[in-house]
Amino acid sequence: MHTVLDEIVFGGQVLETSSTEVIKAVEDISKLEAASNAISLVPKSVSGWRGR
């Protein structure tokens, strides 16, 4: 709900009124969050490798 409101209103001003554009932006944010979560799932043994 907050993500949707953030796409519509910013600083008390309406930024977007098109529901299609708002839904597209929210879907894009969801994809980025999913990608971010996938990156953090790298095992510590791999993420600790420094390539010496």
C-alpha positions in Angstrom: 0.0 0.0 0.0 2.8 2.4 0.9 4.6 1.7 -2.4 1.5 2.5 -4.4 1.0 5.8 -2.4 4.7 6.7 -2.9 4.2 6.3 -6.7 1.1 8.5 -6.6 2.0 11.2 -4.1 5.4 12.8 -3.2 5.8 15.7 -0.8 2.1 16.3 -0.8 1.9 16.7 -4.5 0.2 14.2 -6.9 2.8 12.9 -9.3 0.9 10.3 -11.2 -2.8 9.7 -11.8 -2.7 7.0 -14.3 -3.4 3.6 -12.6 -1.6 1.8 -15.5 1.6 3.8 -14.8 1.4 3.3 -11.1 0.9 -0.5 -11.5 3.9 -0.6 -13.9 6.1 1.3 -11.4 5.1 -1.0 -8.5 5.8 -4.1 -10.6 9.2 -2.7 -11.5 9.9 -2.0 -7.8 8.9 -5.6 -7.0 11.2 -7.0 -9.6 14.1 -4.9 -8.2 13.4 -6.1 -4.7 13.3 -9.7 -5.8 16.6 -9.3 -7.6 18.1 -7.7 -4.5 16.9 -10.5 -2.3 18.4 -13.1 -4.7 21.8 -11.4 -4.5 21.8 -11.5 -0.7 21.2 -15.3 -0.8 24.8 -16.0 -1.9 26.4 -18.3 0.6 28.8 -16.8 3.0 31.6 -19.1 1.8 31.2 -17.6 -1.7 30.7 -14.0 -0.6 33.7 -14.2 1.7 36.0 -15.1 -1.2 38.3 -12.2 -2.0 40.2 -13.6 -5.0 43.7 -13.5 -3.5 
